[in-house]
Amino acid sequence: MKRLTIILTGILLVISSKQVNGQDFPVFLAIGLGEAELVGDFDPNAAMVLDGMLSSFITDGGFSKMNTAKYFVAPRIGVINSAVTGNYPVFHTVELQLSLAACDNESKDIIKSTSIIIKGSGFTYQEAMQEAIRGVRLQNEGLKQFANDVRDRIVAFYSAECSRILADAKANSTDSPYGSIGMLGTIPKASSCYDEAVALRVELIESYINQQCSQAITDARITWESSQNIQKSLTPLKGVSFSDNCYDEYLALIDEVDADIAEAIAREEAEAERERQLLDKLIKEERLERIRQEEREDQRMSDERADQRRQEERRDQLRRENRAHELNLAKVAASAVESYWKNQPSPTYDTYYIKW
């Protein structure tokens, strides 16, 4: 934190002043620039040139253009006179009146005003007008005096109201840190409380950085816990400035994410191991079931072959028994015939002849 304070203080002190025309002016003597009011036949391209010349005039006058500044410059420009001379080529001349009014941004009261006449010439009306506008420079005595007077009024205001501005910045720093930091940035170096304003501004910047950083880390942590997506979790941290204290929170968050990732990897590996073991078990059971089916099929086929053998043996036995029975019947018949003929008297010629 001390290192950040030294860096911020050094930066603010380095950019807090600049040299213009041999004089040191505070860069953060903030003033706004309103849109110019164009009167008469005014060329739009010349209006763009006018805006650039007025911006350069403000910078050269020791001011820093800031739209939210306490004071702003309201320009008004119009064509007073224009003429064309010659036949070929024609030559245009214009005479413009530029009025500048430095106003309070809140009350709109005018604290200083001036008006100058600027002239230009060219081969076209537009060239003549742009040539006249390029005369809006700090070297113009009227504009130079205007810048000096406005600068003195702004410095006097901040010198008188410095304590109140510091108090308001502190009071609003919680609800509107940007506004408070910007308010302190408008305090010029010539003010009596400039050093105090720089210190307070550094303090508010540090506080704001810590607040933004802590909020970003909190958002990143919530995103990580809800999504477990590293890319989404890093999104809130993009563009965040890390102070010393906040960097410790950032490292703590990284450690938490690393621990969660390690735990998630361990869970995934354990789940993968359980799935692998379950798959191995299923494969083994399937293999065993296939072996059992094969064994049952082999047994069934073996039983069928054995049954076929038994049936064939039974058929063979029946055939043998039938043949044996037929042989027995033949033997019985032969024996009966033999016995019959044995018991018959031997036939004589006469007997046989008579029967015949």
Secondary structure, 3 states (H helix, E strand, C coil): CHHHHHHHHHHHHHCCCEEECCEEECCCCEEEECCCEEECCCCHHHHHHHHHHHHHHHHHCCCEECCCCCEEEEEEEEEEEEEEECCCCCEEEEEEEEEEEEEECCCCCEEEEEEEEEEEEECCHHHHHHHHHCCCCCCCHHHHHHHHHHHHHHHHHHHHHHHHHHHHHHHHCCCCHHHHHHHHHCCCCCCCCHHHHHHHHHHHHHHHHHHHHHHHHHHHHHHHHHHCCHHHHHHHHCCCCCCHHHHHHHHHHHHHHHHHHHHHHHHHHHHHHHHHHHHHHHHHHHHHHHHHHHHHHHHHHHHHHHHHHHHHHHHHHHHHHHHHHHHHHHHHHHHHHHHHHHHCCCCCHHHHHHHC
